[in-house]
């Protein structure tokens, strides 16, 4: 199929990845190797890797511990015919994630999970993406590589290390700016919009279980430029 020249598949896939809060996880049955699909909640690391909170009692977790190969499908949950909406399928491996930042990132997006996240049978898992297949409409079907959908943070460690503090500052001192980003720049309805993620390429906003991705006009790797771009975006939103 001929690709639409005006369409940016990388940005489309990243938007789906960052905005998804649940998806279909496909694993391989540990005994037969048959495909098994289940519904899971999803979050992302600052670099964009999907992270899951799974119980070892669940069938999909038992399958992963036997064979780490998985596929994860995320879609935009568009009203009307779901086949007319965009979706992306990620293929790769699912591995235990012991990074201290992962529970923080997950619970910001799924605060209700605090009730059971510390249960002994639950652990965090990270998907190592090996490839992706994006379906976003006629002429908008494309295979993508990991570097197309993940966000490189190797040159932005100052920003990564300060992400939690920056998010807290936005939600405490600039909650109105977060609301304006969502309503004025992204066309969302009014609500309790909060910042739940910041990375070199954009900011993630959430109201209940609805999430939106606001792409930065340029890549940001330090706190000074981050403050400047957030102020610029807030001024733009207020001007509307």
Buried (B, 14 or more C-beta within 10 A) or exposed (E): EEEBEEBEBBBBBBBBBBBBBBBBBBBBBBEEEEEBEBEBBBBBBBBBBBBBBBBEEBEBBBBBBEBBBBBBBBBBBEEEEEEEBBBBBBBBBBEEBEEEBBBEBBBBBBEEBEEEBEEEEBBBBBBBBBBBBBBBEEEBBBEBEBEBBBBBBEEBEEBBEBBBEBBEBBBEEBBEBBBBBBBBBBEBEEBEBBBBBBBBBBBBBBBEEBBBBBBBEEBBBBBEBBEEBBEEBBEBBEEE
